[in-house]
Every structure is written in structure tokens, then in C-alpha cells.
């Protein structure tokens, strides 16, 4: 049976943001060597982002935090459209990806993620 509690949904979103906020050298340590860490990190965030409407309905996060999460998703989409930002090296060093990491870190400062 799938856990559908709001706490579970919030934990999935937090996990995605935590993984996204880490530096590349830390991100690659999160997963086994046979997976693509970039895909996994982005997939983790997407899993949480897809739960955002349900989280939003519960009024757990303030509007500013919700808007920052949406902005983070938009930046990821923009980066994924740029062929120059799709390599592991770009994911590690590009300023565009660093902005995503910093934004994810800022989002995690919301008190609702401190549990």
C-alpha cells in the first residue's frame, strides 16, 4: 500500500531538494556506480515536484517557498533544453546548475523542511 500522507509527500520533496542542493562530488556518492547520478538527482527532484499540488492544497508551505520550488523546476527545464548543459562535466561546473543547487539550498531553509 502506498503512503499518501502529507508528511510522506513532503519528505519526498525534501529528499529531492536535498539531493539537488548537494555539490556534484557529493551527488555522485549517493548512488551506485551503475546509474547516472545526474538523471537520478533530477528524477528525485521531479518525484517531489510532482507532489507539489497535493502539498500546496494542505497549505503547509508558504507561497514564497512554493514559488521558489516552481522556479527551481523552471531553471532545470531551461538547463535541460540547452545542449551545452547536458554533460556530467557541465552538471558539475556550469554556473546554471550551480544556481539550481543554491536555489534548492535556499528552499530547504523553510522551517517546514526542518523536521
SEMI-168252 format. One record per atom (N, C-alpha, C, O): x, y, z. Coordinates in pm, whole numbers, padded with zeros to 5 digits, always signed. Layout:
N
XYZ;...
***
This chain:
115
+00084-00118+00000;+00000+00000+00000;+00088+00125+00000;+00184+00135+00077;+00056+00218-00084;+00134+00339-00100;+00101+00438+00011;-00016+00459+00044;+00204+00500+00067;+00185+00601+00171;+00143+00732+00104;+00216+00784+00020;+00029+00783+00141;-00022+00905+00079;-00033+01020+00178;-00095+01122+00149;+00027+01004+00296;+00018+01111+00394;+00094+01234+00345;+00187+01223+00265;+00054+01348+00394;+00120+01471+00353;+00265+01473+00404;+00352+01531+00339;+00290+01411+00517;+00426+01404+00569;+00517+01325+00474;+00632+01362+00450;+00461+01215+00419;+00537+01135+00324;+00566+01216+00197;+00678+01216+00147;+00465+01285+00147;+00484+01367+00026;+00587+01476+00049;+00672+01502-00036;+00579+01538+00165;+00675+01643+00198;+00816+01585+00210;+00913+01650+00171;+00828+01464+00262;+00960+01400+00274;+01019+01367+00137;+01141+01376+00118;+00935+01330+00042;+00983+01302-00095;+01034+01432-00159;+01138+01433-00224;+00959+01539-00140;+01001+01669-00192;+01132+01713-00127;+01222+01761-00194;+01141+01695+00004;+01264+01733+00075;+01383+01653+00025;+01490+01709+00001;+01365+01521+00008;+01474+01437-00043;+01523+01488-00177;+01644+01498-00200;+01431+01520-00267;+01469+01572-00398;+01547+01702-00388;+01645+01722-00460;+01503+01790-00299;+01572+01918-00281;+01709+01899-00215;+01805+01965-00253;+01716+01810-00118;+01845+01785-00051;+01946+01731-00151;+02059+01779-00159;+01905+01632-00228;+01997+01574-00328;+02037+01677-00432;+02152+01682-00475;+01941+01759-00474;+01968+01862-00574;+02062+01969-00520;+02143+02024-00595;+02053+01999-00392;+02134+02107-00334;+02280+02068-00312;+02364+02156-00292;+02311+01941-00314;+02448+01895-00289;+02540+01927-00407;+02497+01936-00521;+02667+01943-00375;+02767+01959-00480;+02778+01828-00558;+02746+01721-00507;+02823+01839-00681;+02830+01722-00769;+02910+01608-00707;+02871+01492-00717;+03022+01641-00642;+03105+01536-00583;+03029+01459-00475;+03056+01340-00453;+02937+01524-00408;+02853+01457-00309;+02738+01383-00376;+02699+01275-00332;+02685+01440-00483;+02574+01376-00554;+02614+01240-00610;+02536+01145-00604;+02735+01230-00664;+02775+01103-00724;+02795+00994-00620;+02792+00875-00652;+02816+01033-00494;+02832+00935-00387;+02698+00878-00340;+02695+00777-00269;+02589+00940-00380;+02456+00898-00334;+02407+00770-00400;+02320+00702-00346;+02462+00739-00516;+02405+00632-00599;+02511+00530-00637;+02630+00561-00639;+02468+00408-00668;+02564+00307-00714;+02628+00349-00847;+02571+00429-00921;+02742+00295-00875;+02819+00335-00993;+02751+00302-01125;+02786+00360-01228;+02655+00210-01124;+02592+00170-01250;+02477+00262-01292;+02417+00240-01397;+02446+00364-01212;+02340+00458-01252;+02401+00592-01287;+02513+00624-01248;+02326+00670-01362;+02368+00805-01398;+02325+00899-01285;+02205+00924-01268;+02420+00953-01208;+02382+01036-01094;+02303+01161-01133;+02216+01205-01058;+02334+01218-01248;+02260+01337-01294;+02113+01302-01312;+02025+01373-01263;+02086+01193-01383;+01948+01151-01404;+01879+01122-01272;+01762+01157-01253;+01949+01057-01180;+01889+01022-01051;+01857+01145-00967;+01750+01153-00907;+01948+01240-00963;+01926+01362-00886;+01806+01438-00942;+01719+01483-00868;+01803+01452-01073;+01691+01524-01136;+01560+01448-01121;+01455+01508-01103;+01567+01317-01129;+01448+01235-01112;+01394+01245-00969;+01273+01252-00948;+01483+01245-00871;+01441+01261-00732;+01367+01393-00712;+01264+01399-00646;+01421+01500-00771;+01354+01629-00759;+01218+01623-00829;+01117+01670-00774;+01215+01567-00948;+01089+01559-01022;+00983+01481-00944;+00866+01520-00942;+01023+01372-00880;+00929+01294-00800;+00863+01383-00693;+00742+01376-00672;+00943+01464-00628;+00890+01555-00527;+00808+01667-00587;+00705+01706-00533;+00855+01720-00700;+00785+01830-00764;+00645+01787-00809;+00550+01866-00802;+00632+01665-00854;+00501+01616-00897;+00401+01608-00781;+00280+01604-00803;+00451+01605-00660;+00365+01602-00541;+00330+01743-00492;+00251+01758-00399;+00389+01844-00553;+00369+01982-00506;+00222+02024-00504;+00181+02089-00408;+00140+01991-00605;-00001+02032-00596;-00072+01979-00472;-00151+02051-00410;-00046+01856-00436;-00109+01799-00316;-00056+01867-00189;-00132+01892-00096;+00073+01897-00188;+00133+01967-00074;+00077+02108-00065;+00048+02159+00044;+00062+02171-00180;+00010+02307-00187;-00133+02313-00131;-00167+02409-00061;-00214+02214-00159;-00352+02210-00110;-00359+02208+00042;-00455+02257+00101;-00257+02153+00105;-00255+02142+00252;-00208+02270+00321;-00211+02279+00443;-00164+02369+00242;-00117+02497+00296;-00005+02479+00399;+00001+02550+00499;+00082+02384+00372;+00194+02358+00463;+00310+02454+00435;+00374+02504+00527;+00334+02478+00307;+00443+02567+00267;+00385+02703+00231;+00274+02713+00178;+00462+02807+00261;+00413+02940+00225;+00426+02963+00074;+00496+02889+00005;+00358+03063+00027;+00353+03092-00117;+00492+03119-00173;+00523+03076-00284;+00575+03188-00097;+00711+03219-00144;+00791+03090-00168;+00861+03078-00268;+00781+02996-00076;+00853+02870-00091;+00801+02792-00211;+00879+02736-00288;+00671+02787-00227;+00611+02717-00341;+00659+02780-00471;+00692+02709-00566;+00662+02912-00475;+00709+02981-00596;+00857+02952-00623;+00897+02941-00739;+00937+02942-00519;+01079+02909-00537;+01096+02767-00589;+01183+02741-00673;+01013+02674-00541;+01019+02537-00592;+00982+02534-00740;+01046+02464-00818;+00881+02609-00777;+00841+02617-00918;+00952+02681-01002;+00978+02639-01114;+01017+02783-00946;+01128+02847-01017;+01243+02749-01036;+01306+02747-01142;+01270+02669-00935;+01375+02568-00944;+01344+02471-01058;+01432+02437-01136;+01220+02428-01066;+01180+02338-01174;+01196+02405-01311;+01239+02342-01408;+01160+02532-01319;+01174+02607-01445;+01322+02617-01485;+01355+02600-01603;+01409+02644-01389;+01552+02652-01420;+01606+02518-01469;+01687+02513-01561;+01560+02411-01407;+01601+02278-01452;+01557+02255-01595;+01634+02208-01678;+01432+02289-01625;+01381+02272-01761;+01461+02353-01862;+01493+02305-01971;+01493+02476-01826;+01573+02562-01915;+01710+02499-01938;+01759+02493-02051;+01772+02452-01830;+01905+02390-01842;+01901+02265-01928;+01992+02239-02007;+01796+02187-01915;+01785+02063-01992;+01762+02089-02141;+01788+02002-02224;+01712+02207-02174;+01693+02242-02314;+01822+02288-02381;+01831+02294-02503;+01922+02320-02301;+02050+02369-02353;+02146+02252-02368;+02191+02195-02269;+02177+02216-02490;+02266+02102-02517;+02403+02115-02450;+02467+02015-02418;+02447+02238-02429;+02577+02260-02365;+02577+02228-02216;+02683+02223-02154;+02459+02207-02158;+02449+02183-02014;+02412+02039-01980;+02376+02010-01865;+02419+01949-02076;+02371+01813-02055;+02479+01713-02014;+02446+01599-01979;+02603+01750-02019;+02710+01656-01983;+02730+01653-01831;+02691+01745-01759;+02793+01547-01785;+02826+01538-01642;+02919+01652-01602;+02906+01709-01493;+03012+01686-01690;+03104+01795-01660;+03030+01927-01644;+03059+02006-01554;+02933+01951-01731;+02852+02072-01720;+02771+02071-01591;+02759+02173-01523;+02714+01954-01559;+02635+01943-01437;+02722+01972-01314;+02673+02022-01213;+02849+01940-01324;+02941+01965-01214;+02986+02110-01206;+02993+02166-01097;+03016+02171-01321;+03084+02300-01319;+03002+02420-01367;+03035+02533-01333;+02899+02400-01444;+02829+02512-01506;+02757+02599-01402;+02696+02549-01307;+02767+02728-01422;+02702+02825-01332;+02551+02804-01328;+02488+02822-01224;+02492+02766-01441;+02347+02744-01446;+02303+02635-01350;+02200+02647-01284;+02381+02527-01342;+02348+02419-01248;+02379+02460-01105;+02312+02417-01011;+02482+02542-01088;+02512+02590-00954;+02399+02677-00902;+02367+02673-00783;+02337+02755-00988;+02221+02836-00947;+02107+02747-00899;+02040+02781-00802;+02086+02635-00965;+01981+02541-00924;+02015+02486-00785;+01927+02477-00699;+02140+02449-00764;+02182+02397-00632;+02159+02501-00522;+02109+02469-00414;+02197+02624-00550;+02181+02730-00450;+02034+02756-00420;+01996+02777-00305;+01953+02755-00523;+01809+02775-00503;+01750+02662-00420;+01669+02687-00330;+01789+02540-00448;+01741+02426-00369;+01784+02442-00223;+01706+02414-00132;+01905+02487-00200;+01953+02511-00063;+01870+02618+00006;+01835+02603+00124;+01838+02723-00065;+01756+02831-00009;+01615+02780+00026;+01561+02815+00131;+01559+02699-00059;+01425+02645-00035;+01424+02562+00093;+01327+02566+00170;+01529+02487+00115;+01536+02399+00233;+01544+02477+00364;+01534+02418+00471;+01562+02608+00357;+01563+02690+00477;+01422+02713+00532;+01407+02762+00644;+01320+02679+00454;+01183+02691+00503;+01169+02604+00627;+01209+02488+00625;+01113+02657+00734;+01101+02580+00859;+01025+02447+00842;+01046+02355+00922;+00939+02435+00744;+00863+02311+00725;+00953+02195+00684;+00914+02079+00697;+01073+02224+00635;+01166+02118+00597;+01259+02079+00712;+01342+01990+00696;+01246+02145+00825;+01333+02119+00941;+01264+02026+01040;+01220+02068+01147;+01254+01901+01003;+01194+01803+01095;+01284+01684+01106;+01253+01589+01179;
***
